[in-house]
Amino acid sequence: MSETIELKEVSYTLFETKILELVNDHRDSIGLNKLEILNIVSSVADNHTNYMIENGQISHDNFSERTQILIQRANAKSVGENVAFGYSTAKGVLSGWLNSEGHKKVIENSSYTHFGISTESNRNGRYYFTNIFIKK
């Protein structure tokens, strides 16, 4: 099943802002550049978060489509993505990602320059997360 990717205005919740801050604090603590927030990246992430909620599962479905949009619309040279489900705190989701080799590799990729995030809860109040990283 494909997802519709529409670019829209984004605003950030305190939860999302805290996750982005924690990711940048972690990168800074190991000597990497901090990433700049890019709204188009968050807009693309938001579409995927809503797709995961609609399907009731986390996935990287349609990642190639998200990558193509970010190459075309954000001049991305490379794209990485972390998804998660069920965490209730910013520290919790970051710890989950850092305790997973693949997710940690994305967060600690020194070539990334920008990122975006989307966090939405399903009707049961459980959170889904999409954190996308790009190199411009």
Steps between C-alpha positions, in 0.01 A plus 500: 500500500645837406471814703404842378777747559372852518717786608337721761577755766648347810513603862688322773364371828713528813541120478641523145724795587642311798582194286682718246691674781600165651617366163714812452631482859604139437670588171679793666615276788686273256650783296253508210336804345158598628226466240274777375124447507353509150122531481465313171668200662251513788212530255613183321550329838149600605346329199682180591401515868135531398543210256637281780209594729249417225666159452548435871868409469840661472681459171733654247243440224534741207840626621620533141211737422583717803864501393411610145285787626780619728754474218273703272354751746771537767810434286587201719808302401420215742213412733470290815198416711419376849152392604366391837181422687375509856747724678352765727807720558761665279780337701329163462478509122857629466626223732310245293662626182848516655465144630431376146808473281323601179316797650813618682692492171245738346513742795881492505552533123748787472391595148147609595435873517123535553214310657131501575256314718140399537341359812130417506288289728245245389147488642630300798751772584807297392761698313650433157824671398672578171839674515654571159858615442647645181829618362471815289 
